[in-house]
Amino acid sequence: LSIPQTSHKATRKTFYKNEIQVNQPIQHICSKEKLTIISAGTQIHEFDNESLEIKQKMNRGKSVMNFSDIRKDTELIVSAEEQGSIICTIKSTHSMLKRFYGLRASATVAKFTPDGYSVIAGNAAGKLILWDLPTATTQFAVNLSADKITDICFLDTESAVIATLDSYLTIINFRVPLIEKGASEAKEKPAMCSYLIKQIKIDHKPTLIYLYQSFLFVVAGDFVLKFDNQLNLLCKSQQIIKGITSLQQAQNLLVASGNDGTLRQFDMNLQNHQIIYQANSQINSFAITENGHYLLGTSQPVLTVLTTSKQDKKLTERQIFTKKQLEPRQGIDTFIQIQVKPHLTQQCSKMIFKANYPQAVEQSTNFEETVGVLRELEYLGQRQLEQGLIGMSDDRKIEFYKQVVVGMETEYRGLLLRCLTRQIELTQGAMSGIVMQELIKCRQEMKKWLEIIQE
């Protein structure tokens, strides 16, 4: 029997081009939901995907930004600097929240973990570090390779695929508590490394990893390779594509940009290759927004916006920066409705906004909401978290921490353990003996439980 293979035939697109001047050549573009972040030299530009305008420009010193990522709630931005440090920025205020150190060599990639509470980054010397976002402490550090880490792709909340320029693809468990001082041990006995899940060597040097559904598309040399999530090779592109710089997905098709200035698309089986756009200069990075616009960053200080409808062409005359007039505030309750978090009630959000942190914890009605309030306070700072913890009554402390031990979600483990430890330290002198015994018992049970989980 001859079974015909169905494939998605590529069709040539008609684009309407809109060019926006920026001050420096664009290194990287990251787009999530309605927000796009453009790393151009020492500056980060915030681009609105709906109005197709650059809203804000953030200067970040003298070091070039090699890479930027947006947290899933689009509230925080992390950037990898050429000098080796990692910067986490608050989008709404454009102020720096944290600066992470330890890479030393040039930082090549930095991303938020899927839960949004950690930052992982790699450098040009093959070092990989995971930091806890609220405390900026190092949770995982290893010299993964002697060569450059080119990309990081998350498989789930605990594992990721790392591409290094020495032709290796490595799946690691970055939640294993490990801080390695040297790379010699990992090189001599890779099978004994507790964090190492799988490692393969391919024929070409991998530079990009793109995850779509359960498949990994890896750019290696002049080819695109398709793997499953266990790094088993499924197929390889037949067409040689010179210098692929970015890989994106649009309508069940893969779109790749090249340093020859072309945009090429092919189906998910890496067939039906076709050029859909030709730029005048090298494309360093590109992204596809949620509403289907193509954003190209070239070697020229220009952001190219490609749209597929005529009505968007009139946007070419828009100014780069616009002064938006703020509407008068209609009372604090109206303002709080904008600031309210999805996992908190309006009353708790109002208390946090008014800096009444003990009241915010006290007014939380259930376990999930209490955890949400503590999480928000920890983002604000250690002092705010301590004030919120002091505001808990004795009965609520016992009830809260017993629920912690009985069952809790994975992403809250670290936060709750830190809160429990800090709670005992803060209120040890003023706490009754019964409450103290209950909390210490909960803490011991929780530590034992965490040890079992780690094993």
N, C-alpha and C positions, 0 to 999 in steps of 0.2 A: 504494500500500500504506500502511496506517495501522499504524505500529509503536507500541504502547503503551510509555510510559516507566515503568519500575519505580522506585519510591521507597520509602524506609524510613519507614513511618508512625510519627509520634510518639505515644507513649503516656504518659498521666498517671501520675506516680509517687506512691507513698505513703511519706512520710518520717516518721521518728521523730526528734524534735528534742532536742538536748542542748546546753545553754548553759554556757560556761565564762567566768567573769569574768576580765578582764585590766584592767590599770591605766589604759590609754590607748586611744583609738580606733585601729583597725587600718588601716594604709596599704596593706600588700601581704602576700600569702601566696604562698609558693613551695613546691611539693611534688615530691620526687624519691624514688622507691623507698620506703623505710620512714621517711623523714625529711621533716618539714615545718617550714619556718622562717616565723615570723610577725613582721612588722615592725609594732610598735605604739608610736607616739611615739618616744621615745628608747630603747626597749627592744627586744630580739630574743628571742622565745620559741621554744624547741625543742619541737616537738609530735611525739609518737610515734604513727604511723599505726595501729599494731596495738592498743595499749592505750587509744588515744584520750585520752591525758593530756598535759598540758604538763609536760615533764620538767625543763627548766631555764629560767631567765630571765637574760639578759645585759644589763647596763646599759652604754650607750655614750655617756656624757657628757650634754650638754645639747642636742645637735643631733638633730632629727627624722630618722628613717630613712625615706627615700622608697621604697626598693626594695632587695630582697635576692635573691641567687641562690646556688644550691648547686652545688659542683663534682660531676662525675659519679660520683666515688668517695665522695661525701658526707662527705669529711674536712674540707673548707674551705668557708667561707661568705664571700661578699663583699656589702657593703652600701653604698648610696649615701646620703650625708648631705646634709641641707638646706644646710649651710654650704659644701659643695662638695668635701669630701674623700671618698676611697673607703677603706673599711676591709676588710681581709681577716682573718678570724678562724679559729682552729683549733677545730673543733667539740668534740673530745674534752677539751681543757683550757679552752676558752672564753677563751683568751688571744689578744691581737692579734698576728698574724704580720707584717703590713705595713700601712702607711698610704700611700696614693698621693695626690699633690698635682698641681695644674696646671689643674684645671677652673675654679677661682675662683668662678664662678656656681654656683647651686644644682644639685647633681647629681640628675638625674632617673631615670637607669637605669644599672645596672652588671651585667655578666655575665662569666662565665668563657668563654673560647673553647672550642671543642669538644675540643681536645687537653688542656685544663686547665692549661696553662703560661703563660697570659697573661690579663689582665683588660682589658676594654674598657668604656668608660663615656662617657656624654654628659651635657650640662648644659642648663640653660634658655636659654642664649645660643647654642646650636647648635654647640658645640665637642665634638669627638670625640677621645678619647685611648686609645691601646693601650699598656699597660705589660707588661713582662716580669715575671712573678711572682717568680722567685727573686732577681733583682737590683733590682727596682723601678725599672728604667730605662725611659724613654719610647721606644717603638719606632715609634709612628705618632701624629701629632697634626695635626688639620686643623680649620679653621672651616668646617664643612659647610653651615651655614645661619645666617641672622640670627635665626632663631626656635628655639623649644624642640625638642630631640630627645625624642621621646615613646617610642620603642621600638627595639630592636635584635633582629634575627632572623637566625640563622646559616643559610646555605645549605650550606656545607661548611667545611673547615678554613681556608680563605683568604678567603672572600667572605661578605658579610652584607648584608641589606636594612635600611636605616635609614629610619625614619619621622620626619618633621619637621612642625611645626605650620604651616608655610607651604604645606601641601598637596602636598608632594613625597615620593615614594618613590624611594630611591636605592640601587643595588647598588654596593658598593665592594669593592676588594681591600685588606684591611687588613694584608696581609703586605708590601705595598710600603713600603720604608723611606722615610718622609716625615715631616718635622717642619716644618709650615708656620707662619710667624710671623704672617701676616695673612690675612684672607679675601678680599682684593681680587683676587688672582690667580685664585683658584678661581671667583670670580663672573664675571670678565671672560672667561676662557677655560676653561669647564668641559670642553670636548672634549679639551683638551690635558693634563688632569690624568691622571697615570699610574695613579692609584688608582680613577678613576671608570669603572665598567663600563656602567651604564645609569641613566638618571634620567627619571622621568615625573611629570607633574602631574595630580592627580585633582581631582574637583569639590568634595570635602569635605576637612576636616582629618583626617589619619590619627592615631589615638591608640594603636592596638594592632595587633600582627602575630602571627598564630599559624600555625605551619608544621605541616601534617599530610600525611604521605607526601610528594608532590612539589608540593603546592598551598599557596598562601599565602592565608590569610583575614585581611583587613584591616578593622578597625573604623574607619570614616570618617564622622564626624557621627552621624546616626541610622541608618546603613545598615552592612551587612557586604558586602564585595566579595571575590570569589574570583578569584585570579590563578594563573597557572602560575609556575614558578620563573624565568621570563624577564620577569615583570611584564606579561604579556599578560592583559587582563581577560577572564574566562570568563563570569561571571554576577554578579548583584547581588540582594540581598534585596529583595523587594517590600514587606514589612511594615516600617513605620517603628518603630524601637525607640529610645525616648528614653534617651540617656545611658548607653551601654554602658560598663561599667567593667572587665570581664574576659571572656575567651573561653577555653573549654576543650573537650576532646573526650572523649566517653564512649560506647562501643559504637556506633561509626559515626554518632554524632550530635554536633552542635555544641551547646554549652550556653553561654549568655551571661547575664551579670548586669547589672542596670541600676540607675541611681541612684534609680529608683522602687521599689526593693526586690524586684524580680521576678527569677526565674530562668526563662529561656525556652530552648527547645530547637528545633532544626530540622535537617533532613538536610543532607548534604554539597553538595547543589545549592541550598541556602538556601531550601528549600520546607518545607511542613508545619509552620509556626510554631505553637508552643503554649506557654502559661505552665504551668510545673510546680511553682512554689513562689512564695509571696508573703511577704516579710519585713516586719517592722514599721517598719523604717527603711532608709535608703539602704545599698546594698551597695557598699563601696569596692573590695573584691577578693574573689575566691574561687578555690578550687582543688579538684581531684578527686584523691583519693589512689589509689594503685595497687589498693587493695581496695574501691574504689567509694564511699567516703565523701565527702560534700560539706562543705567547710569554708568558712564565710562570715565575712568581716570587715566589720562594719557601722560606721556612724558612732557607735554606742554602744560603750563599752569591754567588748564581749562577743564571744567567739568562738562561733559557732553551728556545731554539728556535726550534719549530717543523715545518718542511716543508713537503710537500706532493709529491715532485719530487726528483729524484735522483740527478739531476744536481745541486741542492742546497746543497747537502751533502758535497761537496768539500769546502764549506765555513767554515767548522769547523776549518781549519788551519789558518784562518785569525787572525791577531793581534787585541787586544782590542782597542788600540789607534794607529792611523796611522798619520804620518806627511805628510800632503798634500801640494805639492809644488804649489804655486800660479803662474798662468801665468802672464807675463808682461801685464800691462794695455795698451790697444790700444787707448789711448786718452780718454778724459773725456766724450765725447758723447757716446762711447761704454759702459762705466761704468754706465752712467746715464740710459741707456736702461734697465739695469738690475734692477736699483733701482726705476724705474718709477712705480707709483701706477696705478691700472687699471682705477681709476676714474679721473686721472689727465693727462694732456698732457705732452709730453716730455719737453716742454719749462718751464712749471711750476715746474716740478720735478727738472729740472736743477737749477732753481733759488733757490729752497729750499735747494738743495745740496750745493750751493755756499753761503748759509746763507744770500741771498738777499731777505728777506721776504717781504718787501713792493712791490718789483718788481714781486714776485710770485703772490701776490693778484691782482696787477694791470693787469697782463697778462692773468688772467683767463677770458675766453670769455663768459661764461654764468653763470646762478645762481647755477647750480649743481656743476660746477667746482670751483666756489668761495667757496661754502660750503666745498668742498673737501680739498681745500687749507687751509682753516681755521681749519678744523679738524686735518690736519697733523701738523699745527703749534701749536695747543693746546697740542698735544702729546709731542712736543718738549719742551714746557714749557710756562709759563705765559709771560715771556719777549718776546719770539719769536712771540706769538700771538699778543701782543700789538704792536710790530713793524709792523706786517702785517696789522693791522687795521689802523694804522696811514697812511699807503701808499695808502689808498682808496681816490679817488677824491670825491668832494661834490656830483656831479651828480650820481656817482656810489653808494654812500651811500644811497641816497634817493631811487634810483631804487632797490637796494638790499633789503632794509628793507621794502619797500612796497611789494615786492614779498614774504617776510617772513610772513607778515600779511595775504596776500591773500591766500596762501596755501603752505604748506610744509610737508615733510614727518615726521612721528612720531619720528623717531630716532634722528632727528636734533633739536627737540624743545629746549632742555636744552642748547645745544651749541649756537644756534642763539640768545637765550635770554641773555646768558652771554656776547656774542659779542656785542649785542645791548647796554646793560648796560655799558660795558666797553668803547665802542666807545664814548658814550656821556660824560663819565667821563674824557676821555683822551683829547678830542678835544673841550671841552666846551668853552674854552677861545678863540680859534682861529677859531671857526665856525661861519658862517654867521647866522643872525637871522632867515632867511627863512628855512635854512637847519635844524637848531636847533628845530624849531617848528615842522617840518615834522617828525624828528626823535622821539621827545617826543610824538607826536600824534601816531606814529606807535607803540611805546613802550606801551602806554596806551591801545591801541586796542589789542595788543598781550597779555597783562596781563589779560584783560577781557576775551579774547578767551580761554586762558589757564585755567582760573577759571571755565568756562563753561565745558571744557573738564574734569576737575577733578570732578566736580559735577556729 
